[in-house]
Amino acid sequence: MFRLAPLGIIASFFLKGLFVLFQVSAIWILISWISGTMMPEIIDVVQLNVTSYLYPIFAGCLLTLASIFAFFSKWFALKSIKKLERHVVNLASGKEVSVSDFRNISKLMLAVIDSLVPFIFILCVLIAWSTKVYELLPLFFIVLLSLAFLFRVGIRYARRIFKTTIEKADKYEYFDSEEHKKFHKILMIPHYIALVIFILISIAMVIASIWVSSSDNLISFGLLPIATAIAILQFKSFVGLIVRIGVYSENADRVCRFLMPISN
């Protein structure tokens, strides 16, 4: 897809990065303004006292811009996916590719694009913490391995739940039927996966906080605490990706058969 629409993919990644950056900046400005500890460099540029109400207004504008960047990031991603769909149509020529294959591969590719920038951002935050507090490096390594393991287990779990075939019930017998129960179970899959991931992250945060607070050389971490909070929120992108890989893997396999010529 990158070869078919390089500018669209780059634009989508760039705007997604701006979305994360503006979120961090806006929250940091708000917290700094409330605490009355704005960085002198920003005060010198803005030429306003730290008590000025223009700071929270500026933070609100940054959040608005962040939402606009997120919107256009998704728009460029969908445009790029559309080129991939058109390419598959030309290669398939009426063969065994259904409408559901196109829809599901689009959902999967959109989830992949949405997750790549948050993944890079999370890695940058982990690297920044490890350079500040070297003792945390083993802990972060363990967390990454654990998340990789949970990612694999989550994909298998989602695939198994969605592959379970149940006979469809009559509309008068649907309530409390096996189909009804399975549907509600499917709706809870992302929440089960998110629960496990965030429990692991919460435990790691508690250990890291205790570790840092007990350090003899306690330093100012600047934007890192805010960036860490934003990074944790980005994990929700991986929950959707795990579910979509598990559910739409068969559709992706069928579509990939027709993408071989472009890789040669």
N, C-alpha and C positions, 0 to 999 in steps of 0.2 A: 504493500500500500504506500510505503514511503517513496518507492520508485515511480508510482503512478501519480502521486500528489505530494511532492516534497514540500512545496511552499505552504500548502494547507496544514500539513502535519507540524511543520516548524512553527507556523503561526499559532496553532492550537496549543503547543507546548509552551511557547513564549507567553501567551496570554494567561495560561494556567499558572505559570510561574509568577506573573505580575499579580494575579489574584491572591496567591499565598503571601507574597511580599507586602502587598497593601493591607491585607488583614493583620499581619504582624505589626506593621507600622502604626495602623490606626489604634489598635488595642494598647500598644506601648505608649503612644501619645496620651491616650485617655488616662492610663494608670499614672503616668508621670505628672499630668496636670492635676489629677486628684490629690496625689501625694505632695505636690509642690516641689518636685525635684527634677524639673526639666533640664536636659543637657544644655550646658552653656553654649555649645556650638549651634544648637537650634535657635536659642534665644538671640544669638548674635545675627543669625540669618534673618529671622522673622522681625527682629527689633521690637518685640512686645514683651511686657512683663509676664511672668509665669501664671499670674492670676487672670490673664485675659481670656474672655469667653471665645475668642477666635480659635483657640487650640482645640476644644471639643468640636467646634463646627468643622474645622479642618479634618479632624479624625472621622467625622461623619461623612464628609465628602470622599475621603479615602475608601471607606467601606462601600459607598455607593459605586465608586469607580471599580472596586474589586468585584462587585456583582456584575457590572457591565463587562468586565474582562472575562468573567466566568461564562457569561452568556455567549460572547463571540468565540470563546475557546470551543465551546460545544458546537457552535455553528460551523466553524472551520473543520472540526472533526467530522461532522455529518457530511459536509461537502466532500471530504476526502474519502469517506466510506462509500459515498454514492459512486465515485469513480471506480472503486474496487468492485462494487456490484455490477456496474456496466461492463467492466472487463470480464467478470465471470460469466455474464450473459453472452458476451461475444464468443467466449471459449466453449461454453456448454452447448449452445445451439440447440436448445430444446431437450437436452439429455436429462439425466436424473437429478435435477436441482429444483426443489419445490419453492413455493413462496415462503413457507415457514423457514426454509434454510436461509433465504436472504434476510428475513426479519431477525432470525436468531443470531446469525453471524454479525449483523449490524449491531445488535445489543452487546455481543461479546467484544467486538472491536472497540466500541465506544467505552466499555468498561476498562479495557486495556489502556486506551489513551488517557482516560481520566485518572488511572492509577499510577502512571509512570512518573509524572511530576511530583505527586505526594511521596512516592517511594524515594526519589532523589532528595527531596526536602528532608525526609526523616533521616536518611543516611547522613546528610550534612549536619543535622542537629546532633546525631550520635557522635560524629567525628569531632564536632566543636566541643561537646562535653568531655570527650576523651582527651582532648588537648588541654583542657582546663584542669581536669581531675583525672590523673593517670590511673588511679586505683579503680575507676569505674569501667575501664576497658574490658576486663574479664566478664563483668556483669552484662555489658552490652553485647558481647560476643555470645553469651548464653541466651540472651533474649532473642537475638537474630536467629540462632539455631532453633529455638523453641517455636518462633513464629513460622519459620520455614516448614517445620514438622506439622504445625497446626494447619498451615496452608494446604499441605498435601492431604491430611486427614479430612479437612473440611470439604475439599473437592470430591473425595471418594464418598463422603457422607451425602452430599447433595446429589451426586450421580445415582447413588443407590436408592434414595427416597423418590426421585423423579422417575426412575426406571420401573418402579413397582407398578404393575398394571392391575387395575381394578375394574371390574365390570360396571358400566355406567348404570346408575339407578334411574328409575322413572321419576318424573318431576314431583309426583305425589309421595314417593318413597325416599326422596333425596335426604331429607332432614334425618340426622343420626345414622345415615347409611355409611358404609365403608368409604364410599367416594367422598362424602361430606367430611368425614374425619380426616381422610388423607389430604383434602384440600386445605383444611385448617393447619394440618401438620406442615404442609409445604409453606404456608404463609409464615410459619414460625422459624423456618430454617435460617434466614439471615440473622435473626435475633439470638438463636442458639450459638451460632458461630461468633457473633459480636460479643456475646456474654463471656465466652471462653477467652477471646483475645483481650478484652478489656480487663478481665480479672488478672491475667498475666501482666499486663502493662501496669495496673495499679500496684501489684506486689513489687514490681521492679522500681516504680516511682518511690514507694515507701522506703525500700532498701537504699536507693540512691540518695534520698533526702537525708536519711539518718547518717549515711556514709559522709556526705558533704558537710553536714552540720557538725560532725565530730572531728573534722579536719582541723589540724593546727594552723594551716595557712588558708583561712577562709577568705575568699576573694570576691570581688564584685563580678557577677555574671552578666550584667547588662541585659541584652535582649534575649539571652538564652532561656530564662524561665518562660517568657511569653512564647518564644518560638517553640519550646517544648510542648506547651499547652496546645498550640495550633497543630503541631505534628501529631499529637495524640488524636485530635479530632480527625486528622486525615486518614486514620486507620479504617474509618467507615467505608472508604473507597475500596479497600481490599475485601471487605465483607461481600459487597456486590460482585466483585471480580471472582471470588471463590465460588459463589453460587452460580454465576453465569458459565464459568468454565465447566463445572460439574454438569450443568443442565444442557448446555449447547455444544458439548464436545463432539457429538455425533454429527451435528450440522456442520461444524467446522471441518471435520474429516472429509465430508462429501464435497464441500466447497474447495478445500485445499487440493483435491485431485485435479481441478481445472487450473490451479495457479502454478503448477509445475513449469509450464512453458516460460513464464515470466522470470523464473529464477535461473534459467539456462542462458 
